[in-house]
Amino acid sequence: ISLKQTNPVVIASPSPSTGWSLEQNNHLSTTHWVTPPEHLEHDGTNNFITITPPTGNLFFRLKQ
């Protein structure tokens, strides 16, 4: 996870990540993990999404 100069956040994982999916949740105490709405992109080395920093919390995980 990295913050860019223009303020978007990039969440990345190595590519290929066969069998793994990115999920997000705004509360760690709940089980409501969902696929982020942003389009998954590839740069040849990583899979990544770019998001605007949210108001409040937003947690991410890779799930197999």
mmCIF file as Biopython writes it, N, C-alpha, C and O atoms, coordinates in Angstrom:
data_model
#
loop_
_atom_site.group_PDB
_atom_site.id
_atom_site.type_symbol
_atom_site.label_atom_id
_atom_site.label_alt_id
_atom_site.label_comp_id
_atom_site.label_asym_id
_atom_site.label_entity_id
_atom_site.label_seq_id
_atom_site.pdbx_PDB_ins_code
_atom_site.Cartn_x
_atom_site.Cartn_y
_atom_site.Cartn_z
_atom_site.occupancy
_atom_site.B_iso_or_equiv
_atom_site.auth_seq_id
_atom_site.auth_asym_id
_atom_site.pdbx_PDB_model_num
ATOM 1   N N  . ILE A ? 1  ? 0.866   -1.165  0.000   1.0 0.0 1  A 1 
ATOM 2   C CA . ILE A ? 1  ? 0.000   0.000   0.000   1.0 0.0 1  A 1 
ATOM 3   C C  . ILE A ? 1  ? 0.906   1.219   0.000   1.0 0.0 1  A 1 
ATOM 4   O O  . ILE A ? 1  ? 1.812   1.325   0.827   1.0 0.0 1  A 1 
ATOM 5   N N  . SER A ? 2  ? 0.664   2.138   -0.925  1.0 0.0 2  A 1 
ATOM 6   C CA . SER A ? 2  ? 1.504   3.333   -0.998  1.0 0.0 2  A 1 
ATOM 7   C C  . SER A ? 2  ? 0.658   4.558   -1.331  1.0 0.0 2  A 1 
ATOM 8   O O  . SER A ? 2  ? -0.358  4.460   -2.018  1.0 0.0 2  A 1 
ATOM 9   N N  . LEU A ? 3  ? 1.093   5.703   -0.835  1.0 0.0 3  A 1 
ATOM 10  C CA . LEU A ? 3  ? 0.445   6.980   -1.091  1.0 0.0 3  A 1 
ATOM 11  C C  . LEU A ? 3  ? 1.238   7.699   -2.165  1.0 0.0 3  A 1 
ATOM 12  O O  . LEU A ? 3  ? 2.456   7.838   -2.050  1.0 0.0 3  A 1 
ATOM 13  N N  . LYS A ? 4  ? 0.566   8.154   -3.204  1.0 0.0 4  A 1 
ATOM 14  C CA . LYS A ? 4  ? 1.212   8.878   -4.300  1.0 0.0 4  A 1 
ATOM 15  C C  . LYS A ? 4  ? 1.184   10.379  -4.045  1.0 0.0 4  A 1 
ATOM 16  O O  . LYS A ? 4  ? 0.421   10.850  -3.201  1.0 0.0 4  A 1 
ATOM 17  N N  . GLN A ? 5  ? 2.008   11.133  -4.764  1.0 0.0 5  A 1 
ATOM 18  C CA . GLN A ? 5  ? 2.120   12.581  -4.554  1.0 0.0 5  A 1 
ATOM 19  C C  . GLN A ? 5  ? 0.808   13.319  -4.796  1.0 0.0 5  A 1 
ATOM 20  O O  . GLN A ? 5  ? 0.545   14.335  -4.153  1.0 0.0 5  A 1 
ATOM 21  N N  . THR A ? 6  ? -0.013  12.824  -5.708  1.0 0.0 6  A 1 
ATOM 22  C CA . THR A ? 6  ? -1.266  13.511  -6.031  1.0 0.0 6  A 1 
ATOM 23  C C  . THR A ? 6  ? -2.413  13.076  -5.133  1.0 0.0 6  A 1 
ATOM 24  O O  . THR A ? 6  ? -3.561  13.440  -5.387  1.0 0.0 6  A 1 
ATOM 25  N N  . ASN A ? 7  ? -2.123  12.292  -4.070  1.0 0.0 7  A 1 
ATOM 26  C CA . ASN A ? 7  ? -3.032  11.877  -3.015  1.0 0.0 7  A 1 
ATOM 27  C C  . ASN A ? 7  ? -3.814  10.587  -3.249  1.0 0.0 7  A 1 
ATOM 28  O O  . ASN A ? 7  ? -4.553  10.193  -2.347  1.0 0.0 7  A 1 
ATOM 29  N N  . PRO A ? 8  ? -3.712  9.889   -4.399  1.0 0.0 8  A 1 
ATOM 30  C CA . PRO A ? 8  ? -4.378  8.583   -4.445  1.0 0.0 8  A 1 
ATOM 31  C C  . PRO A ? 8  ? -3.540  7.539   -3.698  1.0 0.0 8  A 1 
ATOM 32  O O  . PRO A ? 8  ? -2.342  7.718   -3.480  1.0 0.0 8  A 1 
ATOM 33  N N  . VAL A ? 9  ? -4.192  6.468   -3.322  1.0 0.0 9  A 1 
ATOM 34  C CA . VAL A ? 9  ? -3.547  5.348   -2.649  1.0 0.0 9  A 1 
ATOM 35  C C  . VAL A ? 9  ? -3.524  4.170   -3.623  1.0 0.0 9  A 1 
ATOM 36  O O  . VAL A ? 9  ? -4.522  3.892   -4.288  1.0 0.0 9  A 1 
ATOM 37  N N  . VAL A ? 10 ? -2.385  3.481   -3.706  1.0 0.0 10 A 1 
ATOM 38  C CA . VAL A ? 10 ? -2.259  2.307   -4.562  1.0 0.0 10 A 1 
ATOM 39  C C  . VAL A ? 10 ? -2.113  1.083   -3.676  1.0 0.0 10 A 1 
ATOM 40  O O  . VAL A ? 10 ? -1.240  1.037   -2.809  1.0 0.0 10 A 1 
ATOM 41  N N  . ILE A ? 11 ? -2.975  0.084   -3.894  1.0 0.0 11 A 1 
ATOM 42  C CA . ILE A ? 11 ? -2.901  -1.187  -3.192  1.0 0.0 11 A 1 
ATOM 43  C C  . ILE A ? 11 ? -2.452  -2.206  -4.225  1.0 0.0 11 A 1 
ATOM 44  O O  . ILE A ? 11 ? -3.144  -2.437  -5.216  1.0 0.0 11 A 1 
ATOM 45  N N  . ALA A ? 12 ? -1.281  -2.824  -3.993  1.0 0.0 12 A 1 
ATOM 46  C CA . ALA A ? 12 ? -0.684  -3.700  -5.005  1.0 0.0 12 A 1 
ATOM 47  C C  . ALA A ? 12 ? -0.273  -5.035  -4.395  1.0 0.0 12 A 1 
ATOM 48  O O  . ALA A ? 12 ? 0.010   -5.140  -3.201  1.0 0.0 12 A 1 
ATOM 49  N N  . SER A ? 13 ? -0.250  -6.060  -5.261  1.0 0.0 13 A 1 
ATOM 50  C CA . SER A ? 13 ? 0.264   -7.381  -4.891  1.0 0.0 13 A 1 
ATOM 51  C C  . SER A ? 13 ? 0.988   -7.938  -6.111  1.0 0.0 13 A 1 
ATOM 52  O O  . SER A ? 13 ? 0.682   -7.551  -7.239  1.0 0.0 13 A 1 
ATOM 53  N N  . PRO A ? 14 ? 1.948   -8.849  -5.900  1.0 0.0 14 A 1 
ATOM 54  C CA . PRO A ? 14 ? 2.708   -9.394  -7.024  1.0 0.0 14 A 1 
ATOM 55  C C  . PRO A ? 14 ? 1.801   -10.075 -8.050  1.0 0.0 14 A 1 
ATOM 56  O O  . PRO A ? 14 ? 0.778   -10.670 -7.709  1.0 0.0 14 A 1 
ATOM 57  N N  . SER A ? 15 ? 2.203   -9.970  -9.305  1.0 0.0 15 A 1 
ATOM 58  C CA . SER A ? 15 ? 1.480   -10.615 -10.393 1.0 0.0 15 A 1 
ATOM 59  C C  . SER A ? 15 ? 2.356   -11.706 -10.985 1.0 0.0 15 A 1 
ATOM 60  O O  . SER A ? 15 ? 3.552   -11.474 -11.161 1.0 0.0 15 A 1 
ATOM 61  N N  . PRO A ? 16 ? 1.836   -12.866 -11.296 1.0 0.0 16 A 1 
ATOM 62  C CA . PRO A ? 16 ? 0.449   -13.258 -11.077 1.0 0.0 16 A 1 
ATOM 63  C C  . PRO A ? 16 ? 0.216   -13.682 -9.634  1.0 0.0 16 A 1 
ATOM 64  O O  . PRO A ? 16 ? 1.128   -14.160 -8.960  1.0 0.0 16 A 1 
ATOM 65  N N  . SER A ? 17 ? -0.992  -13.506 -9.179  1.0 0.0 17 A 1 
ATOM 66  C CA . SER A ? 17 ? -1.408  -13.940 -7.837  1.0 0.0 17 A 1 
ATOM 67  C C  . SER A ? 17 ? -2.547  -14.942 -8.002  1.0 0.0 17 A 1 
ATOM 68  O O  . SER A ? 17 ? -3.645  -14.746 -7.480  1.0 0.0 17 A 1 
ATOM 69  N N  . THR A ? 18 ? -2.272  -16.001 -8.725  1.0 0.0 18 A 1 
ATOM 70  C CA . THR A ? 18 ? -3.286  -16.994 -9.057  1.0 0.0 18 A 1 
ATOM 71  C C  . THR A ? 18 ? -3.935  -17.548 -7.792  1.0 0.0 18 A 1 
ATOM 72  O O  . THR A ? 18 ? -3.252  -17.985 -6.866  1.0 0.0 18 A 1 
ATOM 73  N N  . GLY A ? 19 ? -5.257  -17.521 -7.773  1.0 0.0 19 A 1 
ATOM 74  C CA . GLY A ? 19 ? -5.998  -18.053 -6.644  1.0 0.0 19 A 1 
ATOM 75  C C  . GLY A ? 19 ? -6.218  -17.077 -5.509  1.0 0.0 19 A 1 
ATOM 76  O O  . GLY A ? 19 ? -6.876  -17.424 -4.528  1.0 0.0 19 A 1 
ATOM 77  N N  . TRP A ? 20 ? -5.689  -15.866 -5.606  1.0 0.0 20 A 1 
ATOM 78  C CA . TRP A ? 20 ? -5.834  -14.860 -4.550  1.0 0.0 20 A 1 
ATOM 79  C C  . TRP A ? 20 ? -6.787  -13.764 -5.031  1.0 0.0 20 A 1 
ATOM 80  O O  . TRP A ? 20 ? -6.792  -13.414 -6.211  1.0 0.0 20 A 1 
ATOM 81  N N  . SER A ? 21 ? -7.587  -13.228 -4.118  1.0 0.0 21 A 1 
ATOM 82  C CA . SER A ? 21 ? -8.461  -12.113 -4.466  1.0 0.0 21 A 1 
ATOM 83  C C  . SER A ? 21 ? -8.346  -11.026 -3.401  1.0 0.0 21 A 1 
ATOM 84  O O  . SER A ? 21 ? -8.174  -11.315 -2.217  1.0 0.0 21 A 1 
ATOM 85  N N  . LEU A ? 22 ? -8.444  -9.784  -3.838  1.0 0.0 22 A 1 
ATOM 86  C CA . LEU A ? 22 ? -8.378  -8.637  -2.937  1.0 0.0 22 A 1 
ATOM 87  C C  . LEU A ? 22 ? -9.774  -8.358  -2.398  1.0 0.0 22 A 1 
ATOM 88  O O  . LEU A ? 22 ? -10.748 -8.353  -3.152  1.0 0.0 22 A 1 
ATOM 89  N N  . GLU A ? 23 ? -9.870  -8.126  -1.087  1.0 0.0 23 A 1 
ATOM 90  C CA . GLU A ? 23 ? -11.134 -7.797  -0.448  1.0 0.0 23 A 1 
ATOM 91  C C  . GLU A ? 23 ? -10.952 -6.586  0.461   1.0 0.0 23 A 1 
ATOM 92  O O  . GLU A ? 23 ? -9.843  -6.299  0.913   1.0 0.0 23 A 1 
ATOM 93  N N  . GLN A ? 24 ? -12.046 -5.882  0.723   1.0 0.0 24 A 1 
ATOM 94  C CA . GLN A ? 24 ? -12.004 -4.719  1.604   1.0 0.0 24 A 1 
ATOM 95  C C  . GLN A ? 24 ? -13.155 -4.766  2.598   1.0 0.0 24 A 1 
ATOM 96  O O  . GLN A ? 24 ? -14.178 -5.410  2.368   1.0 0.0 24 A 1 
ATOM 97  N N  . ASN A ? 25 ? -12.956 -4.063  3.712   1.0 0.0 25 A 1 
ATOM 98  C CA . ASN A ? 25 ? -13.960 -3.989  4.768   1.0 0.0 25 A 1 
ATOM 99  C C  . ASN A ? 25 ? -13.675 -2.718  5.555   1.0 0.0 25 A 1 
ATOM 100 O O  . ASN A ? 25 ? -12.511 -2.379  5.771   1.0 0.0 25 A 1 
ATOM 101 N N  . ASN A ? 26 ? -14.708 -2.010  5.986   1.0 0.0 26 A 1 
ATOM 102 C CA . ASN A ? 26 ? -14.465 -0.784  6.760   1.0 0.0 26 A 1 
ATOM 103 C C  . ASN A ? 26 ? -14.488 -1.021  8.265   1.0 0.0 26 A 1 
ATOM 104 O O  . ASN A ? 26 ? -14.274 -0.083  9.033   1.0 0.0 26 A 1 
ATOM 105 N N  . HIS A ? 27 ? -14.748 -2.275  8.712   1.0 0.0 27 A 1 
ATOM 106 C CA . HIS A ? 27 ? -14.708 -2.632  10.129  1.0 0.0 27 A 1 
ATOM 107 C C  . HIS A ? 27 ? -14.052 -3.987  10.276  1.0 0.0 27 A 1 
ATOM 108 O O  . HIS A ? 27 ? -14.521 -4.963  9.690   1.0 0.0 27 A 1 
ATOM 109 N N  . LEU A ? 28 ? -12.980 -4.072  11.044  1.0 0.0 28 A 1 
ATOM 110 C CA . LEU A ? 28 ? -12.324 -5.366  11.250  1.0 0.0 28 A 1 
ATOM 111 C C  . LEU A ? 28 ? -13.149 -6.304  12.122  1.0 0.0 28 A 1 
ATOM 112 O O  . LEU A ? 28 ? -12.912 -7.512  12.119  1.0 0.0 28 A 1 
ATOM 113 N N  . SER A ? 29 ? -14.102 -5.778  12.859  1.0 0.0 29 A 1 
ATOM 114 C CA . SER A ? 29 ? -14.895 -6.616  13.750  1.0 0.0 29 A 1 
ATOM 115 C C  . SER A ? 29 ? -16.083 -7.294  13.055  1.0 0.0 29 A 1 
ATOM 116 O O  . SER A ? 29 ? -16.818 -8.048  13.693  1.0 0.0 29 A 1 
ATOM 117 N N  . THR A ? 30 ? -16.279 -7.034  11.760  1.0 0.0 30 A 1 
ATOM 118 C CA . THR A ? 30 ? -17.373 -7.670  11.020  1.0 0.0 30 A 1 
ATOM 119 C C  . THR A ? 30 ? -16.811 -8.638  9.981   1.0 0.0 30 A 1 
ATOM 120 O O  . THR A ? 30 ? -15.610 -8.649  9.710   1.0 0.0 30 A 1 
ATOM 121 N N  . THR A ? 31 ? -17.684 -9.438  9.414   1.0 0.0 31 A 1 
ATOM 122 C CA . THR A ? 31 ? -17.268 -10.405 8.391   1.0 0.0 31 A 1 
ATOM 123 C C  . THR A ? 31 ? -17.722 -9.974  6.999   1.0 0.0 31 A 1 
ATOM 124 O O  . THR A ? 31 ? -17.818 -10.801 6.093   1.0 0.0 31 A 1 
ATOM 125 N N  . HIS A ? 32 ? -17.999 -8.698  6.831   1.0 0.0 32 A 1 
ATOM 126 C CA . HIS A ? 32 ? -18.524 -8.181  5.555   1.0 0.0 32 A 1 
ATOM 127 C C  . HIS A ? 32 ? -17.391 -7.757  4.607   1.0 0.0 32 A 1 
ATOM 128 O O  . HIS A ? 32 ? -17.286 -6.585  4.244   1.0 0.0 32 A 1 
ATOM 129 N N  . TRP A ? 33 ? -16.551 -8.714  4.211   1.0 0.0 33 A 1 
ATOM 130 C CA . TRP A ? 33 ? -15.476 -8.442  3.265   1.0 0.0 33 A 1 
ATOM 131 C C  . TRP A ? 33 ? -16.045 -8.517  1.855   1.0 0.0 33 A 1 
ATOM 132 O O  . TRP A ? 33 ? -16.748 -9.469  1.515   1.0 0.0 33 A 1 
ATOM 133 N N  . VAL A ? 34 ? -15.742 -7.510  1.029   1.0 0.0 34 A 1 
ATOM 134 C CA . VAL A ? 34 ? -16.259 -7.443  -0.339  1.0 0.0 34 A 1 
ATOM 135 C C  . VAL A ? 34 ? -15.118 -7.137  -1.306  1.0 0.0 34 A 1 
ATOM 136 O O  . VAL A ? 34 ? -14.064 -6.644  -0.904  1.0 0.0 34 A 1 
ATOM 137 N N  . THR A ? 35 ? -15.338 -7.431  -2.561  1.0 0.0 35 A 1 
ATOM 138 C CA . THR A ? 35 ? -14.386 -7.081  -3.609  1.0 0.0 35 A 1 
ATOM 139 C C  . THR A ? 35 ? -14.444 -5.567  -3.831  1.0 0.0 35 A 1 
ATOM 140 O O  . THR A ? 35 ? -15.535 -5.015  -3.974  1.0 0.0 35 A 1 
ATOM 141 N N  . PRO A ? 36 ? -13.294 -4.885  -3.863  1.0 0.0 36 A 1 
ATOM 142 C CA . PRO A ? 36 ? -13.314 -3.437  -4.108  1.0 0.0 36 A 1 
ATOM 143 C C  . PRO A ? 36 ? -13.960 -3.126  -5.462  1.0 0.0 36 A 1 
ATOM 144 O O  . PRO A ? 36 ? -13.802 -3.898  -6.408  1.0 0.0 36 A 1 
ATOM 145 N N  . PRO A ? 37 ? -14.689 -1.997  -5.568  1.0 0.0 37 A 1 
ATOM 146 C CA . PRO A ? 37 ? -15.336 -1.651  -6.834  1.0 0.0 37 A 1 
ATOM 147 C C  . PRO A ? 37 ? -14.357 -1.171  -7.913  1.0 0.0 37 A 1 
ATOM 148 O O  . PRO A ? 37 ? -14.698 -1.157  -9.096  1.0 0.0 37 A 1 
ATOM 149 N N  . GLU A ? 38 ? -13.157 -0.784  -7.513  1.0 0.0 38 A 1 
ATOM 150 C CA . GLU A ? 38 ? -12.174 -0.282  -8.484  1.0 0.0 38 A 1 
ATOM 151 C C  . GLU A ? 38 ? -11.701 -1.414  -9.398  1.0 0.0 38 A 1 
ATOM 152 O O  . GLU A ? 38 ? -11.624 -2.574  -8.992  1.0 0.0 38 A 1 
ATOM 153 N N  . HIS A ? 39 ? -11.389 -1.050  -10.631 1.0 0.0 39 A 1 
ATOM 154 C CA . HIS A ? 39 ? -10.905 -2.011  -11.627 1.0 0.0 39 A 1 
ATOM 155 C C  . HIS A ? 39 ? -9.482  -2.451  -11.284 1.0 0.0 39 A 1 
ATOM 156 O O  . HIS A ? 39 ? -8.610  -1.614  -11.051 1.0 0.0 39 A 1 
ATOM 157 N N  . LEU A ? 40 ? -9.249  -3.760  -11.251 1.0 0.0 40 A 1 
ATOM 158 C CA . LEU A ? 40 ? -7.914  -4.307  -11.005 1.0 0.0 40 A 1 
ATOM 159 C C  . LEU A ? 40 ? -7.059  -4.098  -12.247 1.0 0.0 40 A 1 
ATOM 160 O O  . LEU A ? 40 ? -7.447  -4.495  -13.346 1.0 0.0 40 A 1 
ATOM 161 N N  . GLU A ? 41 ? -5.902  -3.479  -12.075 1.0 0.0 41 A 1 
ATOM 162 C CA . GLU A ? 41 ? -4.995  -3.210  -13.192 1.0 0.0 41 A 1 
ATOM 163 C C  . GLU A ? 41 ? -3.733  -4.046  -13.045 1.0 0.0 41 A 1 
ATOM 164 O O  . GLU A ? 41 ? -3.447  -4.581  -11.974 1.0 0.0 41 A 1 
ATOM 165 N N  . HIS A ? 42 ? -2.975  -4.153  -14.146 1.0 0.0 42 A 1 
ATOM 166 C CA . HIS A ? 42 ? -1.728  -4.923  -14.177 1.0 0.0 42 A 1 
ATOM 167 C C  . HIS A ? 42 ? -0.653  -4.060  -14.826 1.0 0.0 42 A 1 
ATOM 168 O O  . HIS A ? 42 ? -0.913  -3.386  -15.823 1.0 0.0 42 A 1 
ATOM 169 N N  . ASP A ? 43 ? 0.561   -4.079  -14.260 1.0 0.0 43 A 1 
ATOM 170 C CA . ASP A ? 43 ? 1.665   -3.337  -14.878 1.0 0.0 43 A 1 
ATOM 171 C C  . ASP A ? 43 ? 2.798   -4.263  -15.325 1.0 0.0 43 A 1 
ATOM 172 O O  . ASP A ? 43 ? 3.900   -3.804  -15.627 1.0 0.0 43 A 1 
ATOM 173 N N  . GLY A ? 44 ? 2.517   -5.581  -15.366 1.0 0.0 44 A 1 
ATOM 174 C CA . GLY A ? 44 ? 3.537   -6.553  -15.757 1.0 0.0 44 A 1 
ATOM 175 C C  . GLY A ? 44 ? 4.267   -7.139  -14.560 1.0 0.0 44 A 1 
ATOM 176 O O  . GLY A ? 44 ? 4.817   -8.236  -14.648 1.0 0.0 44 A 1 
ATOM 177 N N  . THR A ? 45 ? 4.279   -6.425  -13.449 1.0 0.0 45 A 1 
ATOM 178 C CA . THR A ? 45 ? 4.927   -6.889  -12.220 1.0 0.0 45 A 1 
ATOM 179 C C  . THR A ? 45 ? 3.920   -7.055  -11.091 1.0 0.0 45 A 1 
ATOM 180 O O  . THR A ? 45 ? 4.020   -7.987  -10.294 1.0 0.0 45 A 1 
ATOM 181 N N  . ASN A ? 46 ? 2.950   -6.146  -11.026 1.0 0.0 46 A 1 
ATOM 182 C CA . ASN A ? 46 ? 1.968   -6.135  -9.933  1.0 0.0 46 A 1 
ATOM 183 C C  . ASN A ? 46 ? 0.543   -6.043  -10.445 1.0 0.0 46 A 1 
ATOM 184 O O  . ASN A ? 46 ? 0.283   -5.503  -11.520 1.0 0.0 46 A 1 
ATOM 185 N N  . ASN A ? 47 ? -0.379  -6.582  -9.650  1.0 0.0 47 A 1 
ATOM 186 C CA . ASN A ? 47 ? -1.805  -6.298  -9.778  1.0 0.0 47 A 1 
ATOM 187 C C  . ASN A ? 47 ? -2.060  -5.149  -8.814  1.0 0.0 47 A 1 
ATOM 188 O O  . ASN A ? 47 ? -1.504  -5.143  -7.716  1.0 0.0 47 A 1 
ATOM 189 N N  . PHE A ? 48 ? -2.883  -4.177  -9.193  1.0 0.0 48 A 1 
ATOM 190 C CA . PHE A ? 48 ? -3.105  -3.052  -8.282  1.0 0.0 48 A 1 
ATOM 191 C C  . PHE A ? 48 ? -4.424  -2.355  -8.563  1.0 0.0 48 A 1 
ATOM 192 O O  . PHE A ? 48 ? -4.978  -2.442  -9.659  1.0 0.0 48 A 1 
ATOM 193 N N  . ILE A ? 49 ? -4.914  -1.654  -7.535  1.0 0.0 49 A 1 
ATOM 194 C CA . ILE A ? 49 ? -6.029  -0.731  -7.672  1.0 0.0 49 A 1 
ATOM 195 C C  . ILE A ? 49 ? -5.565  0.613   -7.135  1.0 0.0 49 A 1 
ATOM 196 O O  . ILE A ? 49 ? -4.664  0.682   -6.299  1.0 0.0 49 A 1 
ATOM 197 N N  . THR A ? 50 ? -6.183  1.673   -7.618  1.0 0.0 50 A 1 
ATOM 198 C CA . THR A ? 50 ? -5.900  3.022   -7.143  1.0 0.0 50 A 1 
ATOM 199 C C  . THR A ? 50 ? -7.194  3.575   -6.569  1.0 0.0 50 A 1 
ATOM 200 O O  . THR A ? 50 ? -8.236  3.553   -7.224  1.0 0.0 50 A 1 
ATOM 201 N N  . ILE A ? 51 ? -7.118  4.075   -5.329  1.0 0.0 51 A 1 
ATOM 202 C CA . ILE A ? 51 ? -8.306  4.617   -4.671  1.0 0.0 51 A 1 
ATOM 203 C C  . ILE A ? 51 ? -8.019  6.011   -4.133  1.0 0.0 51 A 1 
ATOM 204 O O  . ILE A ? 51 ? -6.865  6.389   -3.931  1.0 0.0 51 A 1 
ATOM 205 N N  . THR A ? 52 ? -9.079  6.764   -3.906  1.0 0.0 52 A 1 
ATOM 206 C CA . THR A ? 52 ? -8.976  8.037   -3.201  1.0 0.0 52 A 1 
ATOM 207 C C  . THR A ? 52 ? -9.012  7.706   -1.711  1.0 0.0 52 A 1 
ATOM 208 O O  . THR A ? 52 ? -9.844  6.905   -1.286  1.0 0.0 52 A 1 
ATOM 209 N N  . PRO A ? 53 ? -8.130  8.302   -0.910  1.0 0.0 53 A 1 
ATOM 210 C CA . PRO A ? 53 ? -8.154  7.993   0.523   1.0 0.0 53 A 1 
ATOM 211 C C  . PRO A ? 53 ? -9.559  8.205   1.098   1.0 0.0 53 A 1 
ATOM 212 O O  . PRO A ? 53 ? -10.161 9.262   0.909   1.0 0.0 53 A 1 
ATOM 213 N N  . PRO A ? 54 ? -10.074 7.191   1.801   1.0 0.0 54 A 1 
ATOM 214 C CA . PRO A ? 54 ? -11.437 7.295   2.324   1.0 0.0 54 A 1 
ATOM 215 C C  . PRO A ? 54 ? -11.512 8.153   3.584   1.0 0.0 54 A 1 
ATOM 216 O O  . PRO A ? 54 ? -10.505 8.396   4.248   1.0 0.0 54 A 1 
ATOM 217 N N  . THR A ? 55 ? -12.714 8.602   3.897   1.0 0.0 55 A 1 
ATOM 218 C CA . THR A ? 55 ? -12.973 9.202   5.191   1.0 0.0 55 A 1 
ATOM 219 C C  . THR A ? 55 ? -13.238 8.026   6.131   1.0 0.0 55 A 1 
ATOM 220 O O  . THR A ? 55 ? -14.112 7.205   5.853   1.0 0.0 55 A 1 
ATOM 221 N N  . GLY A ? 56 ? -12.521 7.935   7.204   1.0 0.0 56 A 1 
ATOM 222 C CA . GLY A ? 56 ? -12.676 6.799   8.103   1.0 0.0 56 A 1 
ATOM 223 C C  . GLY A ? 56 ? -11.722 5.677   7.734   1.0 0.0 56 A 1 
ATOM 224 O O  . GLY A ? 56 ? -10.727 5.896   7.043   1.0 0.0 56 A 1 
ATOM 225 N N  . ASN A ? 57 ? -12.031 4.481   8.199   1.0 0.0 57 A 1 
ATOM 226 C CA . ASN A ? 57 ? -11.156 3.326   8.002   1.0 0.0 57 A 1 
ATOM 227 C C  . ASN A ? 57 ? -11.564 2.509   6.779   1.0 0.0 57 A 1 
ATOM 228 O O  . ASN A ? 57 ? -12.736 2.453   6.408   1.0 0.0 57 A 1 
ATOM 229 N N  . LEU A ? 58 ? -10.579 1.886   6.174   1.0 0.0 58 A 1 
ATOM 230 C CA . LEU A ? 58 ? -10.810 0.936   5.097   1.0 0.0 58 A 1 
ATOM 231 C C  . LEU A ? 58 ? -9.663  -0.059  5.152   1.0 0.0 58 A 1 
ATOM 232 O O  . LEU A ? 58 ? -8.502  0.323   5.006   1.0 0.0 58 A 1 
ATOM 233 N N  . PHE A ? 59 ? -9.978  -1.326  5.360   1.0 0.0 59 A 1 
ATOM 234 C CA . PHE A ? 59 ? -8.989  -2.374  5.510   1.0 0.0 59 A 1 
ATOM 235 C C  . PHE A ? 59 ? -9.007  -3.275  4.286   1.0 0.0 59 A 1 
ATOM 236 O O  . PHE A ? 59 ? -10.055 -3.463  3.667   1.0 0.0 59 A 1 
ATOM 237 N N  . PHE A ? 60 ? -7.849  -3.834  3.932   1.0 0.0 60 A 1 
ATOM 238 C CA . PHE A ? 60 ? -7.727  -4.706  2.763   1.0 0.0 60 A 1 
ATOM 239 C C  . PHE A ? 60 ? -7.065  -6.011  3.169   1.0 0.0 60 A 1 
ATOM 240 O O  . PHE A ? 60 ? -6.271  -6.060  4.109   1.0 0.0 60 A 1 
ATOM 241 N N  . ARG A ? 61 ? -7.410  -7.078  2.433   1.0 0.0 61 A 1 
ATOM 242 C CA . ARG A ? 61 ? -6.748  -8.357  2.642   1.0 0.0 61 A 1 
ATOM 243 C C  . ARG A ? 61 ? -6.734  -9.111  1.320   1.0 0.0 61 A 1 
ATOM 244 O O  . ARG A ? 61 ? -7.572  -8.886  0.447   1.0 0.0 61 A 1 
ATOM 245 N N  . LEU A ? 62 ? -5.769  -10.006 1.193   1.0 0.0 62 A 1 
ATOM 246 C CA . LEU A ? 62 ? -5.736  -10.966 0.090   1.0 0.0 62 A 1 
ATOM 247 C C  . LEU A ? 62 ? -6.276  -12.273 0.642   1.0 0.0 62 A 1 
ATOM 248 O O  . LEU A ? 62 ? -5.836  -12.737 1.694   1.0 0.0 62 A 1 
ATOM 249 N N  . LYS A ? 63 ? -7.222  -12.863 -0.061  1.0 0.0 63 A 1 
ATOM 250 C CA . LYS A ? 63 ? -7.825  -14.115 0.400   1.0 0.0 63 A 1 
ATOM 251 C C  . LYS A ? 63 ? -7.658  -15.174 -0.673  1.0 0.0 63 A 1 
ATOM 252 O O  . LYS A ? 63 ? -7.840  -14.911 -1.861  1.0 0.0 63 A 1 
ATOM 253 N N  . GLN A ? 64 ? -7.305  -16.381 -0.234  1.0 0.0 64 A 1 
ATOM 254 C CA . GLN A ? 64 ? -7.145  -17.487 -1.182  1.0 0.0 64 A 1 
ATOM 255 C C  . GLN A ? 64 ? -8.285  -18.445 -1.033  1.0 0.0 64 A 1 
ATOM 256 O O  . GLN A ? 64 ? -8.343  -19.451 -1.741  1.0 0.0 64 A 1 
#
